[in-house]
Amino acid sequence: MNKQAALINIDKDFQRAVEEAARLYESGEVFVYPTDTIYGFGCNPFNDHATEMIDTIKERKQEKRYILLIDSIDTLNNYVEFRNDNQKDFLNKIWPGPVSAVLNLNARMHSKLNYFTAAFRIPENKFCKELLASIKLPLVSTSVNRRDEKPLNDYKEIARMFGDKISAIFYTDKPGTVTASTLIDLTGEEPVLLREGKIKFVELMKKFG
């Protein structure tokens, strides 16, 4: 991609920004957008060309997976197999919010994605919520950086580093956070901490208990 990414301020024309992000998603494009944690690269996880493009941009191995944002537990039901009702109850307590949970995929999703588990999250962010409600499908969310480098959280710096490799950068003038989501594994009987982020694991365990 040779031309520079479009810079779209979601504060100035929110609805147009959501519609453009949905169009890029459906077209198999890669874009950057704000979340309730840090800025993320986004695309359709079922579009191999788009996910391979993110792998190339980030210089990371293809077998490493991405967190998937979703709009609701109802949507999540299409992709995962819950161990029991307690899992679902726990997710209802911690979502929406900056906690990503690794869950067992159902047979249909396993055959489609060719792996058995994936991390999901319902974000607490207006732009993400509207976009996810529009597409009704999972959205890739991965930090804006190259492998082993610190995530970028300033849209001007993102444009300088990656503007010629993506289609658009959706940004906000409101201050964000530099802390990623907490990542937990829910494929077993109890949550296992994989990465502590914005929410402390001890607080999550209180809700699980």
C-alpha positions in Angstrom: 0.0 0.0 0.0 1.6 3.3 -1.2 -0.9 6.0 -0.3 -1.1 7.4 3.2 -3.8 6.2 5.6 -6.9 8.4 6.0 -7.0 10.2 9.4 -10.5 10.2 10.7 -11.4 12.0 13.9 -14.2 10.1 15.6 -15.1 13.1 17.8 -16.0 15.3 14.8 -18.2 12.9 12.8 -18.8 9.9 15.0 -21.4 8.1 12.8 -19.4 8.6 9.6 -16.4 7.1 11.3 -18.3 4.0 12.4 -19.7 3.5 8.9 -16.3 3.9 7.3 -14.7 1.4 9.8 -17.5 -1.1 9.0 -16.9 -0.6 5.3 -13.2 -1.2 5.7 -13.9 -4.3 7.8 -16.2 -5.7 5.2 -13.7 -4.9 2.4 -10.9 -6.8 4.1 -8.8 -3.7 4.9 -6.6 -3.1 7.9 -7.1 0.0 10.1 -6.2 1.4 13.5 -8.8 2.4 16.1 -9.1 3.4 19.8 -10.4 1.0 22.4 -10.9 1.2 26.2 -7.3 0.3 26.6 -4.8 1.2 23.8 -5.0 1.8 20.1 -5.3 -1.4 18.0 -4.9 -2.7 14.5 -8.2 -4.0 13.4 -9.6 -6.2 10.6 -11.9 -9.1 9.9 -10.4 -12.2 11.5 -12.0 -14.4 8.8 -10.2 -12.6 6.0 -6.8 -14.3 5.6 -5.3 -11.5 3.5 -6.2 -9.0 6.2 -4.8 -11.0 9.1 -1.6 -11.8 7.1 -1.2 -8.1 6.4 -1.3 -7.4 10.2 1.3 -10.2 10.8 3.5 -8.6 8.2 3.1 -5.1 9.6 3.8 -6.3 13.1 6.6 -8.7 12.0 5.2 -11.4 14.1 4.7 -15.2 13.6 1.4 -16.2 12.0 0.6 -18.8 14.6 0.4 -16.1 17.3 -3.3 -15.2 17.7 -5.1 -12.0 18.2 -7.7 -10.9 20.7 -11.2 -10.6 19.2 -13.6 -7.9 20.2 -17.3 -8.8 20.2 -20.5 -6.8 21.0 -22.3 -9.3 23.3 -22.5 -12.7 25.0 -25.2 -13.6 22.5 -22.7 -13.1 19.6 -20.0 -15.0 21.6 -22.3 -18.0 21.7 -21.8 -18.4 18.0 -18.1 -19.0 18.4 -17.3 -20.7 21.7 -18.3 -23.7 23.8 -18.8 -22.8 27.5 -17.7 -25.3 30.1 -20.7 -24.4 32.3 -23.1 -21.6 33.1 -20.6 -20.3 35.7 -18.3 -19.2 32.9 -21.0 -17.2 31.2 -22.1 -15.6 34.5 -18.5 -14.6 35.3 -18.1 -13.0 31.9 -21.3 -11.0 32.4 -19.8 -9.7 35.6 -16.5 -8.5 34.1 -17.7 -7.3 30.7 -17.8 -4.8 29.1 -14.3 -3.9 30.3 -10.6 -4.3 29.8 -10.4 -8.0 30.4 -9.7 -10.5 27.6 -10.6 -14.1 28.2 -9.3 -17.2 26.3 -12.2 -19.6 25.7 -12.7 -22.9 23.9 -13.9 -22.5 20.4 -16.8 -24.6 19.1 -16.3 -27.2 16.4 -17.5 -24.9 13.6 -15.1 -22.2 14.6 -12.2 -24.6 15.1 -12.6 -25.9 11.5 -12.8 -22.3 10.3 -9.8 -20.9 12.2 -7.8 -24.1 12.6 -7.2 -23.6 16.3 -9.0 -24.7 19.4 -9.0 -21.5 21.6 -9.3 -17.8 21.1 -9.3 -14.7 23.3 -12.4 -12.5 23.3 -13.5 -9.2 24.9 -16.4 -6.9 25.1 -14.9 -3.4 25.3 -16.2 -0.4 27.2 -15.7 2.1 24.4 -18.4 3.9 22.5 -16.7 3.7 19.1 -16.0 0.0 19.5 -19.5 -0.7 20.7 -21.1 1.0 17.8 -18.8 -0.6 15.2 -19.3 -4.1 16.7 -23.1 -3.6 16.9 -22.9 -2.7 13.2 -20.8 -5.6 11.9 -22.2 -8.3 14.4 -18.9 -10.2 13.9 -15.6 -10.4 15.8 -13.0 -7.7 15.3 -9.3 -8.2 15.6 -7.7 -6.1 18.3 -3.9 -6.1 18.6 -1.5 -3.4 19.8 0.0 -1.0 17.3 3.6 -1.9 17.2 6.2 -4.1 15.7 7.3 -7.2 17.4 9.2 -6.5 20.7 8.6 -2.8 20.5 6.4 -0.7 22.8 2.8 -0.1 21.7 2.1 3.3 20.1 -0.8 5.3 21.5 -0.5 8.6 19.7 -2.2 8.8 16.3 0.4 11.1 14.8 3.2 8.7 15.7 1.1 5.8 14.4 0.6 7.6 11.1 4.3 8.2 10.8 5.2 4.6 11.5 2.4 2.7 9.8 0.4 5.2 7.7 1.6 3.8 4.4 0.7 0.3 5.3 -3.0 0.6 6.4 -6.2 2.1 5.1 -7.2 4.4 7.9 -6.5 5.6 11.4 -9.6 6.4 13.5 -8.5 8.6 16.4 -9.8 10.7 19.3 -8.5 13.9 20.9 -9.5 12.5 24.3 -6.7 11.2 26.5 -6.3 7.5 26.4 -4.5 4.9 28.5 -1.2 3.1 27.9 -2.2 -0.1 29.7 -3.4 -3.2 27.8 -6.2 -5.4 28.8 -5.8 -8.1 31.5 -5.6 -11.5 29.8 -7.0 -14.6 31.5 -7.4 -18.2 30.5 -10.9 -19.6 31.1 -10.5 -23.0 29.3 -10.1 -24.8 32.7 -12.1 -25.0 35.9 -10.8 -21.7 37.3 -9.3 -18.5 35.7 -5.6 -18.5 35.1 -3.7 -15.2 34.7 -1.8 -14.8 31.5 -1.1 -11.1 31.6 -2.1 -8.5 34.2 -3.2 -5.3 32.6 -5.7 -2.6 33.5 -7.7 -4.8 35.9 -5.9 -6.6 38.8 -6.3 -10.4 38.8 -7.2 -10.4 42.5 -10.2 -8.2 41.7 -11.4 -10.6 39.0 -11.1 -13.6 41.3 -13.4 -11.9 43.8 -16.1 -11.8 41.1 -15.4 -15.4 40.1 -15.7 -16.6 43.7 
